C-alpha cells in the first residue's frame, strides 16, 4: 500500500509516495541529509553539488555491495557444489561398504558350512572373531585368517 511520507533533505521539504514504512524512509532521508551537510560544512560546495556527490557516493557503495553479494553468492554456490560432491562420495562409499558386508557374510557362511572342528582347523574361534563389532568387518575377517 502506497503512503505519503514527508522528508527534509538539504533544507528542502519533499513529499514522497512510497510502499516503504515511513520510519524507514525517514532514516534514509536522514542519512542523505547528513551526507550533504557534511560536504557543505566547508562552505566551498553548494547544496546541489553536495547532493550530486552524495548520490554518486551512494551509487558507488551500492555497486560495491552488489559486487560483494555476487561474490558471496558464487562462493556459496561453490560450497554447495563441494557439499553435493561429498554427498555423492558418501553414497558411493556406503554402497561399497554394503557390498563388502555382503561379501563378508558370504565368507562367514562358507566358513560355518566348511568348518569341521579339529585341532588343525579353526572353527568357531575364527567365525566369532569375524562377528560384527569385533573390529571393523574387513579387518576382523583378515586378522582371523592371519592367526590360523
C-alpha positions in Angstrom: 0.0 0.0 0.0 1.4 3.4 -1.0 1.9 6.1 1.6 2.9 9.7 1.5 6.0 10.5 3.6 7.3 14.0 4.1 11.1 14.3 4.4 13.6 17.1 4.6 16.8 16.9 2.7 19.2 19.9 2.3 16.8 22.2 4.0 14.0 21.4 1.5 10.8 19.5 2.3 9.8 16.7 -0.1 6.7 14.5 -0.1 7.4 11.0 -1.3 4.9 8.4 -2.3 6.3 5.0 -1.2 5.4 1.5 -0.3 8.1 1.5 2.4 7.5 2.2 6.1 7.6 5.9 7.0 10.2 5.3 9.7 12.5 3.5 7.2 12.0 6.3 4.6 12.8 9.0 7.3 16.0 7.1 8.2 17.1 7.1 4.5 16.4 10.8 4.3 18.4 11.5 7.4 21.4 9.6 6.0 21.2 11.5 2.8 20.8 14.8 4.6 23.7 14.1 6.9 26.0 13.3 4.0 25.0 16.6 2.2 25.5 18.6 5.4 29.0 17.0 5.9 30.0 18.1 2.4 28.6 21.6 2.9 30.4 22.4 6.2 33.5 23.7 4.4 31.3 26.3 2.6 33.1 25.6 -0.7 30.4 23.4 -2.2 26.8 24.1 -3.0 23.9 22.0 -1.8 23.3 20.9 -5.4 26.9 19.8 -5.8 26.8 18.1 -2.4 23.5 16.3 -3.4 25.1 15.1 -6.6 28.3 13.9 -4.8 26.1 12.2 -2.2 24.2 10.4 -5.0 27.5 9.3 -6.6 28.9 8.1 -3.3 25.7 6.1 -2.5 25.7 4.7 -6.0 29.3 3.7 -5.6 28.5 1.9 -2.3 25.6 0.2 -3.8 27.7 -1.2 -6.7 30.4 -2.4 -4.3 27.8 -4.1 -2.2 26.2 -5.7 -5.2 29.6 -7.0 -6.3 30.3 -8.3 -2.8 26.9 -10.0 -2.8 27.6 -11.6 -6.2 31.0 -12.9 -5.0 29.4 -14.3 -1.8 26.7 -16.0 -4.0 29.4 -17.6 -6.1 31.2 -18.7 -3.0 28.0 -20.2 -1.6 27.5 -22.0 -5.0 31.0 -23.4 -4.7 30.3 -24.6 -1.2 27.0 -26.2 -2.3 28.8 -27.9 -5.2 31.5 -29.3 -3.0 28.9 -30.5 -0.5 27.0 -32.3 -3.3 30.2 -33.9 -4.4 30.9 -35.1 -0.9 27.4 -36.5 -0.5 27.9 -38.4 -3.8 31.2 -39.8 -2.4 29.5 -40.8 0.9 26.7 -42.6 -1.1 29.3 -44.4 -3.2 31.2 -45.4 0.0 28.0 -46.6 1.6 27.2 -48.8 -1.4 30.8 -50.2 -1.4 30.6 -50.8 2.3 27.3 -52.7 1.9 28.8 -54.8 -0.9 31.8 -55.6 1.3 29.5 -56.5 4.3 27.6 -58.9 2.0 30.9 -60.5 0.9 31.9 -61.0 4.5 28.6 -62.6 5.3 29.1 -64.9 2.4 32.6 -65.9 3.5 31.3 -66.3 7.1 28.5 -68.7 5.9 31.1 -70.6 3.8 33.3 -70.9 6.9 30.5 -72.2 9.0 29.5 -74.7 6.3 33.0 -75.9 5.6 34.5 -75.9 9.1 35.0 -79.2 10.7 36.2 -78.9 14.3 39.6 -80.4 14.7 42.9 -79.5 16.3 44.3 -78.2 13.0 41.3 -76.3 11.6 40.0 -73.0 13.1 36.3 -73.2 13.7 34.1 -71.2 16.0 37.1 -69.2 17.1 37.7 -67.8 13.5 34.0 -67.2 13.0 33.4 -65.5 16.3 36.3 -63.1 15.7 34.7 -62.2 12.4 31.4 -61.2 14.0 30.3 -57.6 13.6 31.6 -55.3 16.3 34.9 -57.2 16.9 36.7 -54.7 14.8 35.7 -53.3 11.5 34.4 -56.1 9.5 37.1 -56.4 6.9 40.0 -56.2 9.4 38.5 -58.7 11.7 38.0 -61.2 8.9 41.5 -60.9 7.6 43.1 -60.9 11.1 41.2 -64.1 11.9 42.9 -65.9 9.0 46.4 -64.4 9.9 46.2 -66.1 13.3 45.4 -69.5 11.7 
